[in-house]
Amino acid sequence: MARITLDQVSRTVDGNHILDGVSFDAAEGEFVGLIGGSGAGKTSIIRAIAGFDPITAGSILFDGDDMTETPTRDRDIGIVTQGNTLFPTKRVRGNLLFPLWARGVSREEAQARVDAESRANALTHILDRWPATLSGGEQQLTQIARALIRRPRVFLMDEPLANLDPPTRRRLREELVGLQHGYGVTAIYVANRADEIMNMPDRLVAIEHGRVIQTATPSEVHRDPASLTIARLTGEVGTLRGTLINDDNGLVLSGPDLSLRLLPSVHPRHIGHQVTLVARSKDVRVTASGALTMTAGALTYGGSGSMRELLSPAGVMYTTDRDLTEGCSVSVWLDRWHLYDADGHLIS
């Protein structure tokens, strides 16, 4: 395993900044997740680390060694994507043996390692099957095992579970984390699903427009997301849109049927601008006298279980208080919230 360092990595194609000064570290044996919206640059980072795409500035280091100009074949990486890259003319056993033979491991040692790893990873029953006969989950698990069996220094994953059904995705998520910990390999993982983002990595690196905007643990990012996009990617959120105004008593978020007094920490330069207030369901309480009046909507079902919609002309909130009659008027208190400007940047 290796410590991976990206130091001011940039990639420009036809004048477009695909990556713009990306810097972060992945410690030895650490599981790092890359999150961000579509086109943020996550896959470009994976491809740059792998050496598939050249970078135009900066450095990529493994254990302090500059790998920027090193060919992919000499970087000692394993990589898995969401597509099926198994060799169709080799059975599962042959697919697992191939990377070992390619590295000069003797036939006897390679066979012994495949047998041992397949027992440890519950692959023994499919070793003699062809890839075309495997389920999607079996194909991905085989690809993951093939990438790890030669014990690479770096393990890269680009949404490897994206095309699987939910039960298979949940099962492989647990198995993948177990494999990564078992091998002790440094891993970088791209995902766009909250369940994977929050439950798999040790640390998250949030990317927007080819730049790093936040680096923290999953719980820290969930608590204080640096942008509206990251807030939505890390779990269900409710939003209210309004305009910041200043009255005699301070700042107010004002909108249709909305007047919410805010803390004075919001910078004055945002006064008169439209903003979005975001709150998670666990921080939205129905009380006898709250700061907002909303209408109870339908029950919804998401990754956090069932929630009750709370509706207003300014937007929708969600609450874990499900024992409400749809259509009734309720008083709502927000224990915690964040404000984002029109571009989705964190204000407060």
N, C-alpha and C positions, 0 to 999 in steps of 0.2 A: 504494500500500500504506500501511497505517496501523499505528501501535502501538495495541493494544487493552488497555485497563485495566478490570478489574472491581474495584470498591472496596466491600467489605462489602455485596455484593448479596444481598438476601433476597427470597423470595417465599413468601407465606403464603396458603393457600386453605382456607377453612372451618376455620381454626385449625390446619391441618397445615403444618409448615415444609417446603416443597418445596426451597427453597434457604435456607441459614442462614449469612449472613455470608461469602459466597464472595469471595475476593480473589486475583487473579493477573494477570500481564501476559503479553502476547504481543508480542514485539518486531517491528519492521518486517521483513517477509519471512520471519518465523519460522513453522515448521510445528509446532503444538502439538497433542498428543493428549490427549483426555479419557478416562480409564479409571475403571471402577468397576462394581460389580455392578448387577443389574437394579433400577431404582427409586432409584439413587443420586443422580440429579439431572443427569446428563450432557445429556440432550435438553433439559431445562429451561434449562440454561445457554445452549445453542445458540439456543433460542427467545427467551430474554431478550436476547441480543446482537442477534438479528435484529429485535427489536421486536414479535414476534408475541404475547408474553405480557408484561403489565405487571409490574414489580417493586414490592415494597412498601417497600423500603429500599435505600439504597446508590446507587451511580452506575456508569454504563457510559460510558467515554470512548474516543473515537478521536482519537489524536494530541493528547490533552489537552482536546478539545472534548467537553462533556457531551452525550451522545446519549440520555440516559435517557428523555426525553419526545419525542424525534424520531420521526416516523412511519417505518415500515419503508421506504417508497418513497424516503425522503430519506437513508437510511443508507449507500447505495452498497455493498450487499453482494451476493454471489453465494451461492446455497445449493443443495446437492444432498442428497437423502435416499435411502433404499433403495427407495422406490416410483418408478413411472414417471410423470413429470409432463410428458412431451413432449406438444405439441399434436397430437392424432391427425389433424386435418384439414390439417396442414402437413407437407410433406416435411422431411427432415433439413435441407436448405438453408434452408427457411422458418423452422424452429425456431432455427437459428443466426442468421438475419437479424433475427428479431423483437426481441431486446433492443437491437440497434443502432438499428433504426428507432425504438424506444420512447424512445431517448435523443437522437433528432434527428440521427443520423448520416445523411449523404446516401446515396441509393440506390447511387451509383457507389462511394463509399468503403466502404459496407457490403459490397457484392458483392466488392470487391477484398480486404477483410479476411477474409471467409469463405473465399474461394479460397485465400488465403495460409495461414490457420490450418488449414484442412482438409488441405492438403498437408503442413504441418508435423506434424500429428497423425494422419496416415494415415486420414483420413475421406473422402477424395475419392471412393472407390468406392461410398459409400453416400449421397452428397448428394441423389440423386434418388429415394431410397426412402422409403416411408411408415413411420412408427414401428412399426406393427403387424407389419411384415415383418422387423424387426430382431431379432437375438438379444439376450439379456439384457445381455451385455457391450457390444454395440453401442449399446443404449439408454442404458446408464449412461455410456459414453464420450461420447455425444452430449450428454447432460445436463451432464456436467462441462465439455465444450467450450462449451456454451451459457452456463453460469454464468461462465466465464472470459473469453469472447471480448470482452466489453465492458470488461474490465480493472477489476474492482471493487476497492475499497480492502480489503475483507475477504471471505474465502472460507470458508464454513461447510459442514461435511459431517457428516451424521448417519448413520453406518453405510452408506455408499453401496454397499459391495461385499457386504453381508450375504446377499443372495439369489442370488448367483452361484455356479456350480460352482467347485471348487478350482482347476483350470487357468486359467479365465478370471479368477478373483480374483487369482491370482499375477501374471498378465500385466497386468491393470489397475492393480494395486498399483504396479508399476514405472512404468507410464505416468503414473499420477496424481502420483507424486512428481516425475517429470520435468516434467510440466505446471506443477506448483506452483513448482518452482525456475525454470522457464523464464519464467513470468509474474512471478516475484518477489513474488507476493501473500502477504499474511499469512493463514495458514490455521489453522483450529481443527477438529479431526477427532475424532469419536466412534467408538470401536471396542471390541468385546469379545473379539476374537480375538488370541491372543498373536503370531501372525506379523505382523499389521498393527501392533499396539502396539509391537513391538520393532524393526521394520524401517523404519517410515515417518517418525515425528515426530522433530524435533530435541530436543523436551523433552516430558515427560509431567506432567500434573496429575491426581492421583488424588483421586477424589471418593467419599465415603461419607456417607449420610444427609444429603445436601445441603451437606456441608462439605468443604473442601480438607484432606486429611490428609497429602499429600506432593507436592512439586514437585521434579523432578530429571530428569536425562537417562534414556533408556530403560535403559542399562546400569546406572546407579546404582539405579534402582527394581528392576531384576531382581536385583541383588546384595543390596539391603537393603530389601525391601518393607515398608511401614509397617503392613500388616494382612494377615491370613490370606487375605482375599478378593483383595487385590492380588497376593499371592504366587501364588495359583492362576491369576489372569488373565494373568500375565506368563510363564507356562511351566509345564511339568509339575513337580509337587512330590510328594515322599513325606511322609507324616505319621505320627507316633506320638503316642498320647494317654496321659497318665499324670498322677500327682499329685506335686507338689513336696514332698519331705520333707527334714528336716534331721537328719543323724546327727552323730556325733562328728567326722567328717572334712569336713563341709560339706554342700552341697546335692546331692540325688539325685532324678532323675526316675524314679518308681516306678510300675509297672503290671504287668499279666499277663506273666510271663516277661520283665520289663523292669526293669533297674536300671542307670541311666546317670548317672555322676557329672558334675556341671555346674560351670561356673566360678562363683565367688562373686559375680559382678557382678549376678546376679538379685536383685531387691529382696526383702527378707525378708517383705514384706506378702503375697507370693504363696505363701508356704509353707502347705501344707495345701489348696491349690486345684488343680483340674484344669487342665492346660495342654496345648497342642499343640506338638510339636516338628516343624519343617519343614526339609527338606533337598532340594536339587536333585540330580539324578542324577550330575552331574559331581563332586559333593562326597561321593559315597558310594563307598567303596572296599572290596573284598573283600580281606582281609589274613590273614596267618597267626595274628595275635592281635589282634583288634579289641575294641571296647568293647561290641559287641552280638553276639548269636547269632541268626541268622535262617534261614529256609528259602527256597531258590531257587524261584521260581515261574515263570510263563509269560513268554515274550517278549511285549512290548507294542509298539505302533507309534504314535508321535505326531509332533508338529511337530519334535521333535529327533531323529527317527529311531527305530530300535529300541532298546529297553531291557529289562533283565531285572527282573522283580518280585522283591522280597525281602520275605518274609511273616513276621509274628509276630502273636500275639494282640493286641498293642498297636497294630498298624497295618501299613502297607505303605510300603516304601521302593523306590526304583528305582536301578539302577546301569547305567553304560555297559559294565560288564564282562559281556558276553553269553555268554562261553564257560563256562557253568555247567550242570551237569546238574539238570534240574528235579526237585525233591524233596530235594536234598542239603542238609545243614546247612552254613552258612558263617559265618565270623567277619567282622564288618563294622566299619569305622572311618568316622566322619563328620568330614571335613575342615572343614566349615562348616555351621552350622545356625542357626535362629532359633526363639525361643519366643514363643507367642501365648497370651493369657489366654482365658477361656471366651467372651468377647465378640469374639475375633479381633483384639485390640489387641496390638501388638508389646511384648514384655517385654524381650527381649535378643537 
